[in-house]
């Protein structure tokens, strides 16, 4: 989804908080791998964590989780006890416990005491001291995010909703791994899923089941990849098609052709900014004219952690009154007088942050931008035209988050590459 989920909801009241670091390995129940695995997954869901990692080191087995995009150590187990836990996960995931020299994939649907299901996608790889196991945690009971709750500025949200109202064309969502692209795609699908249009998806893997949506998953072992599935989904007379990721020229060309032939197509790909996504599509040999005429818009995004409202600290910036001049016109009168920093308290588990929100750059393709694409103009020229037409770029979007008190400057600098934070005259 990749760690593509945004701003996780609060931990349910039936999900107990377990601090393995404090309770220690003995309280972890290492003598019973089944019990240990259950407690570990309960702990991960309770945070919530997007991934669990079981790694074999020289003298021990370490267990870590990824929470709010940050890797955190949970505990360390004795080598044999840790391996026993790892092998248990492999066994319940349908993997070959005896195969330790080749990578393997597995899946386990974990049923919690309350009956809720958690989908665990596993991958093992051989490493220096044994095996490393990665577990993606997909809680089926998390509600789909509404577009309005992803962190879009009101201007960007209006642009995206206008694009979604189109009967055909292509909308690309771009960003690095773990930027929340899939969450945005699901929110878009949820927005258009009104029962009046046939919707098909092509995913790897299917992360959440959507009522009223026909979902298909690629299966590389069976020779069913994105191009193969896409070709066949086009024969299903879908009105809306979601492609989990455009990875190759065939998928790119077929997606553009579908968008030109009357379908509304959503897709993700890897590019640093919205204008750079156009360059990525052209690099996959998509014809510039076809791309220009089919593309509705592009959403580029990153995820920043949201400051804990219970312990964030305000810093007066009255001595630097021009700090937020670039974004002043988008701020409320009471915003932009302070910047906030994280501290940490019991509410946020002393992280200083309680969730995540998107930093977005929404490029709606105008007639002028179409002409630039068709003529294969540079990323810089397309970006300048988009900003001239009112696009809030990643830099200004991040400044808005800081000015609004949603996140800290330190968090912005951690997540967004320095070159994207430079003023326009320094690029």
Buried (B, 14 or more C-beta within 10 A) or exposed (E): BBBBBBBBEEEBEEBEEBEBEEEEBEEBBBEBBEEBBBBBBBBBBBBBBBBBBBBBBEEBBBBBBBBBBEEBEBBBBEBEBBBBBBBBBBBBBEBEEEEBEEEBBBBBEBEBEEEBEBBBBBBBEBEEBBBBBBBBBBBEBBEBBEBEBBBBBEEBBEBBBEBBEEEBBBBBBBBBEBBBBBBBBBBBBBBBBEEEBBBBBBBBBBBBEBEEBEBBBBEEEEEBBBBBBBEEBBEEEBBBBBBBBBBBBBBBBBBBBBBBEEBBBBBBBBBBBBBBBBBBBBEBEBBBEBBBBBBBBBBBBBBBBBBBEEBBEEEEBEEEEEBBEBBEEBBEEEBBBBBBBBBBBEEBBEBBBBBBBBBBBBBBBBEEBBEBBBEEBEBEEBBBBBBEEEBBBBBBBBBBBBBBBBBBBBBBEEBBEEEBBEEEEEE
